[in-house]
């Protein structure tokens, strides 16, 4: 199987204290942290292409542009989606969105590169 535009996945998060800006050190309020949103859309993007990758191959994040539009309190539920929009060689681009029951929480784009795990780890510093 190959990675193609239109592939998508969603992941859901029930916001807890460990997901807050306070816990991440990215702010001083107990709301869903922007770094946690980035991790959530990364998780969705990994899931979107997982079945298309051969053993020993994975994707790694290379770029992210995310607008965090709404704060979410502890106890709220958010769902992140990632949809493949383009494939250029080893580079895969995704449209990402995070929503709660009232609308859009965050949106943006994400880019990942397809890599051979052993070769990638051999180059890591």
C-alpha positions in Angstrom: 0.0 0.0 0.0 1.2 3.6 -0.7 0.4 6.9 1.0 -2.1 8.8 -1.0 -4.0 12.1 -0.6 -7.3 11.6 1.3 -5.9 9.1 3.9 -7.1 10.3 7.3 -7.3 9.4 11.0 -8.8 10.9 14.1 -7.8 10.7 17.8 -9.7 11.9 20.8 -8.4 13.3 24.1 -10.2 13.9 27.4 -8.2 16.9 28.8 -6.7 16.2 32.1 -4.3 18.1 34.4 -1.3 16.5 32.7 -2.4 18.1 29.3 -2.5 21.7 30.6 -0.2 24.6 29.9 0.7 24.5 33.6 1.9 20.9 33.3 3.8 21.6 30.0 5.4 24.8 31.3 4.0 26.6 28.4 1.7 28.9 30.4 0.2 29.6 33.7 -3.4 28.6 33.2 -5.0 25.2 33.6 -6.2 24.8 30.0 -5.2 22.5 27.2 -1.6 23.3 26.2 -0.6 24.2 22.7 2.3 21.8 22.8 -0.2 19.0 23.7 -2.3 20.0 20.7 0.8 19.7 18.5 1.4 16.2 19.9 -2.2 15.3 19.3 -2.2 16.3 15.6 1.1 14.5 15.2 -0.6 11.4 16.7 -3.4 11.6 14.2 -1.0 12.1 11.3 1.0 9.0 12.3 -2.3 7.0 12.5 -3.4 8.2 9.1 -0.5 6.6 7.3 0.4 3.7 9.6 -1.2 1.0 7.5 0.5 2.2 4.3 4.1 1.8 5.7 6.2 -1.3 5.4 8.0 -2.8 8.4 11.1 -0.8 9.3 9.7 2.4 7.8 8.0 5.2 9.7 7.4 8.9 9.4 9.0 11.7 11.4 7.7 15.3 11.9 9.5 18.0 10.0 7.2 21.0 10.1 4.1 22.2 11.8 2.0 25.3 11.6 -0.9 25.3 14.0 -3.3 28.1 15.0 -4.7 27.5 18.6 -8.0 29.3 18.6 -9.9 28.3 21.7 -9.0 27.3 25.2 -10.3 24.0 26.6 -10.7 23.3 30.3 -9.8 20.1 32.2 -12.6 17.6 31.6 -13.4 18.7 28.0 -13.0 16.4 25.1 -11.2 17.3 21.8 -10.8 15.3 18.6 -7.9 15.8 16.3 -8.0 14.8 12.6 -5.2 14.6 10.1 -5.8 14.2 6.3 -3.1 13.6 3.8 -3.2 16.5 1.2 0.0 15.9 -0.7 2.8 13.4 -1.2 6.0 14.6 -2.8 8.6 11.9 -2.7 9.2 11.1 0.9 7.4 14.3 2.1 3.8 13.9 3.2 1.7 17.0 4.0 -1.4 16.9 6.2 -4.3 19.3 6.9 -4.9 19.0 10.6 -7.8 20.2 12.8 -8.8 19.9 16.4 -12.5 20.2 17.4 -14.6 20.1 20.5 -18.4 19.9 20.8 -18.7 23.6 20.0 -16.4 24.0 17.0 -12.8 24.4 15.9 -10.1 24.5 18.6 -7.1 24.5 16.3 -6.2 24.1 12.6 -3.1 24.1 10.4 -0.8 22.0 8.4 1.8 19.4 9.3 4.6 17.8 7.2 6.2 14.4 7.9 9.0 12.6 6.1 9.0 8.9 5.4 12.2 7.3 6.7 13.9 4.0 7.1 14.1 3.5 10.9 17.5 2.0 11.1 19.1 4.5 8.7 17.4 7.4 10.5 18.6 6.3 13.9 22.1 5.8 12.5 22.2 9.5 11.7 20.7 10.8 14.9 23.0 12.7 17.2 
